[in-house]
Amino acid sequence: MPQTKAIVSIENVVASASINQRVDLNQITKNFVDVEYHPDQFPGLVFRLKIPKTATLIFSSGKMVCTGAKSEEQSRKAVQEVVRRLKKGGIPIKNEAEIVIQNIVASANLGGKIHLEEAARVLPKSMYEPEQFPGLIHRMADPKTVILLFASGKLVCTGAKRESEVYRAVNNLHVMLEEKKLMIY
């Protein structure tokens, strides 16, 4: 078992959402002064919130992408808050947003150094090419995530759809590294 508990920090939650109706982005721009919309450069409008600190892309199709949240709950609340503000600001929206978490990016520290070359030989579905990238790339099947693992014992986990999957992925990797005696404390 791991000698230390990995410290995991959720860095970004990406959620997609849809209100299943078209929206007039030019009308939103007129009603909300602080949105960013440059249709010649990008078809989406950027709606930023201070709390929670997020950016939500809104497309004329009624589809949205929210980034920047630090939890699943914060991500859902941010989309709901954007929809609430649009309604309050005179944008006719009939439906509640259907929200789906697409990706969670987290960082963690395993609390010890890692022998990456040995880890690359021992861990299944791992790739380590230090002249290309300083970290080992480990593709975990369950939960389906990709972990970038560094010699310092720090890592980045991406691809999870739930916070619980992040913790499970980090724990599974930590246990595997321990069992194969690849952690150096």
Secondary structure as UniProt FT lines:
FT   STRAND          7..18
FT   HELIX           25..31
FT   TURN            33..34
FT   STRAND          36..37
FT   TURN            39..41
FT   STRAND          45..49
FT   TURN            50..53
FT   STRAND          54..58
FT   TURN            60..61
FT   STRAND          63..69
FT   HELIX           72..88
FT   TURN            89..90
FT   STRAND          98..109
FT   STRAND          113..114
FT   HELIX           116..122
FT   TURN            124..125
FT   STRAND          126..127
FT   TURN            130..132
FT   STRAND          136..140
FT   TURN            141..144
FT   STRAND          145..149
FT   TURN            151..152
FT   STRAND          154..160
FT   HELIX           163..179
FT   TURN            180..181
FT   STRAND          183..184
//
